[in-house]
Amino acid sequence: MMKRRDFLRVSAGGLIAAPFISTRAWAAYPDKQIHWIVPYPPGGTTDILARLVAQFLSDRLGQQFVIENRAGGGNNIGTDAVVRAAPDGYTVLLVNPANGINTSLYKKLPFNFVTDIAPMAGITRVPNVMEVNPNVPAKTVAEFITYAKANPGKINMASSGIGTSVHLSGELFMAMTGVKMTHVPFRGNGPSSAALLGGQIDLIIDGLAPQLGNIAEHRVRVLGVTTKERTPFLPDAPAVSETLPGYQFPMWVGLFAPAKTPRDIVARMSAEIAKAVRDPATKQRYTEVKVDAVGSTPEEFDKFFREQLKFNEDIIKSANIQQQD
């Protein structure tokens, strides 16, 4: 496996947008299988989301979408594979908040995500949930803020790793409330969740789907969700923003292609993604894993992604988060 110090060896360069380049109408596209790079191991929520859309697209377009799981390097290994692929629409990348974080988190990358990759479409938005171990006396966000301010630095906040979206969610909460918590990074969501259940950790802001069992069995206490408004997937849980106006940190998933992929191919794939997320069967499956199917044009997703880059950069700078190579 590629070592991180070898992987992070080339400067990322500037953040200047590269326009889509259209060459000619690709009426026959696709005429062979498409490789969809998922930078996570198989079986997780992110992998499942990709496979649900890939199945719809395979059936509709008559060409197989082959899911290739290339985990590691905080999404950077899978991203690098797509950046180096031919810009012909036959290698695409599943992108999530990690890609919007890494540009600011890593000082050196072998690619520039903004100039070397082109947005195709947004696919889903996913709520995160703020939850505590039942031993924590707070039952609401407001009570937790009061409790945390009365116990500065004594509350342990878990994450799935330094610079992950789970980590940044907590840092944003601390910045907006002025509370001080001790960040405890783990290697993945499984260990951090286990630590919360075991009482070694007091708080985590994690994806909703992996926590549903713990929530239903009252092994954790939900304080709120990180979407702007309440989510129908957990209707009794308030949005954190109801107590802390302006706070939101939703998860999201989208599709990118190598830069210079012809404009008509990008537009075609975006249109097909939009059909996929409107498909009743696909929407039902997404509902089962507690995510909202959204869809978007390449231009809409490009705008959203650039906003996420700035949003994450501000948190990283404010909290002075540094990734260890």
CORDA-V46328 format. One line per field, one symbol per residue. ss: DSSP state (a for helix, b for strand, c for the rest). psi: psi as a letter, one per 30 degrees, with the letter a starting at -180 (. if undefined). burial: # if it has 9 or more other C-alpha atoms within 8 Angstrom, else .. A space follows every 50 residues. Layout:
# CORDA-V46328
ss->???
psi->???
burial->???
This chain:
# CORDA-V46328
ss->cccaaaacccbccccccccccccccccccccccbbbbbccccccaaaaaa aaaaaaaaaaacccbbbbbcccaaaaaaaaaaacccccccbbbbbbaaaa aaaaaccbccccaaaabbbbbbbbbbcbbbbbbcccccccaaaaaaaaaa cccccbbbbcccccaaaaaaaaaaaaaccccbbbbcccaaaaaaaaaacc ccbbbbbaaaaaaaaacccbbbbbbccccccaaaccccbaaacccccccc bbbbbbbbccccaaaaaaaaaaaaaaaacaaaaaaaaacccbbccccaaa aaaaaaaaaaaaaaaaaaacccccc
psi->kkkefeeifkkfalikkklkjkelkiffkkgllkjjkjhlllfleeeeee eeeeeeeeeefgkkjjkjjillghfeeeeeeeeflkigggjlkkkafeef eeefekfklgljeefgkkkeklelkkklkkllkffkfkfleeeeeeeeff ikffkkjllglkgleeeeeeeeeeeffgljljkjklileeeeeeeeefgf kekkjlkeeffeeeeeghflkkellglellkffiffklkeffeikfkkil llkakllklgkkeeeeeeeeeeeeeeffkeeeeeeeeeghlkkellleee eeeeeeeeeeeeeeeeeefhkkkj.
burial->......###.##.....#.#.#.......#..#########....##### #########...#####.####..######.##...#.############ ######.##########################.....#.#.###.###. .##.#####################...#####.##.##.###.###.#. ########..#..##...##########.##.....#####..#..##.# #################.######.###...##.###..#########.# ##..#..##..##.##....##...
